[in-house]
Amino acid sequence: MAKKRNLYAWRTRTEDGLKREVEAQCTGSKWTIKSRTPEDEDWVTHAKPLLEDLEELESMLFNKYQRKHGSYENVLSVRKLIADRSHH
């Protein structure tokens, strides 16, 4: 399988202690965030991603930017999503 560009993945645990995989991908200027747990048959795409997922993505992007492996525009776009989410 070819490596997907602008794909970021990480693992967390749910409140119930289940492993949860999260993937975020930027296509153009739009972010798609999806996740799955062992209980899910397929990936679940989130129209309104969890704030925790957006914060984790922002942290990953900022770290990549500091190492000159990512763009600051991606960091800013996710920070805008976080700000929009925090105001609702």
Contacts in CASP RR format, 6 or more apart in sequence:
PFRMAT RR
TARGET T0000
AUTHOR 0000-0000-0000
METHOD contacts of the structure
MODEL  1
MAKKRNLYAWRTRTEDGLKREVEAQCTGSKWTIKSRTPEDEDWVTHAKPL
LEDLEELESMLFNKYQRKHGSYENVLSVRKLIADRSHH
4 25 0 8 1.000
6 25 0 8 1.000
6 26 0 8 1.000
6 27 0 8 1.000
6 74 0 8 1.000
7 23 0 8 1.000
7 24 0 8 1.000
7 25 0 8 1.000
8 23 0 8 1.000
8 24 0 8 1.000
8 25 0 8 1.000
8 57 0 8 1.000
8 60 0 8 1.000
8 61 0 8 1.000
9 21 0 8 1.000
9 22 0 8 1.000
9 23 0 8 1.000
9 24 0 8 1.000
10 21 0 8 1.000
10 22 0 8 1.000
10 56 0 8 1.000
10 60 0 8 1.000
11 19 0 8 1.000
11 20 0 8 1.000
11 21 0 8 1.000
11 22 0 8 1.000
12 19 0 8 1.000
12 20 0 8 1.000
12 22 0 8 1.000
12 52 0 8 1.000
12 56 0 8 1.000
13 19 0 8 1.000
13 20 0 8 1.000
14 20 0 8 1.000
14 37 0 8 1.000
18 37 0 8 1.000
18 38 0 8 1.000
18 39 0 8 1.000
19 37 0 8 1.000
19 38 0 8 1.000
20 35 0 8 1.000
20 36 0 8 1.000
20 37 0 8 1.000
21 35 0 8 1.000
21 36 0 8 1.000
21 37 0 8 1.000
22 33 0 8 1.000
22 34 0 8 1.000
22 35 0 8 1.000
22 53 0 8 1.000
22 56 0 8 1.000
23 33 0 8 1.000
23 34 0 8 1.000
23 35 0 8 1.000
23 43 0 8 1.000
24 31 0 8 1.000
24 32 0 8 1.000
24 33 0 8 1.000
24 49 0 8 1.000
24 53 0 8 1.000
24 57 0 8 1.000
25 31 0 8 1.000
25 32 0 8 1.000
26 32 0 8 1.000
26 74 0 8 1.000
26 77 0 8 1.000
29 77 0 8 1.000
31 49 0 8 1.000
31 57 0 8 1.000
31 77 0 8 1.000
31 78 0 8 1.000
31 81 0 8 1.000
32 45 0 8 1.000
33 45 0 8 1.000
33 46 0 8 1.000
33 49 0 8 1.000
33 53 0 8 1.000
33 54 0 8 1.000
33 57 0 8 1.000
34 43 0 8 1.000
34 44 0 8 1.000
34 45 0 8 1.000
34 46 0 8 1.000
35 43 0 8 1.000
35 44 0 8 1.000
35 46 0 8 1.000
35 53 0 8 1.000
36 42 0 8 1.000
36 43 0 8 1.000
36 44 0 8 1.000
46 53 0 8 1.000
48 85 0 8 1.000
49 81 0 8 1.000
49 85 0 8 1.000
51 82 0 8 1.000
51 85 0 8 1.000
51 86 0 8 1.000
54 78 0 8 1.000
54 81 0 8 1.000
54 82 0 8 1.000
54 85 0 8 1.000
55 82 0 8 1.000
57 78 0 8 1.000
58 75 0 8 1.000
58 78 0 8 1.000
58 79 0 8 1.000
58 82 0 8 1.000
61 70 0 8 1.000
61 74 0 8 1.000
61 75 0 8 1.000
61 78 0 8 1.000
62 75 0 8 1.000
64 70 0 8 1.000
65 71 0 8 1.000
65 72 0 8 1.000
65 74 0 8 1.000
65 75 0 8 1.000
END
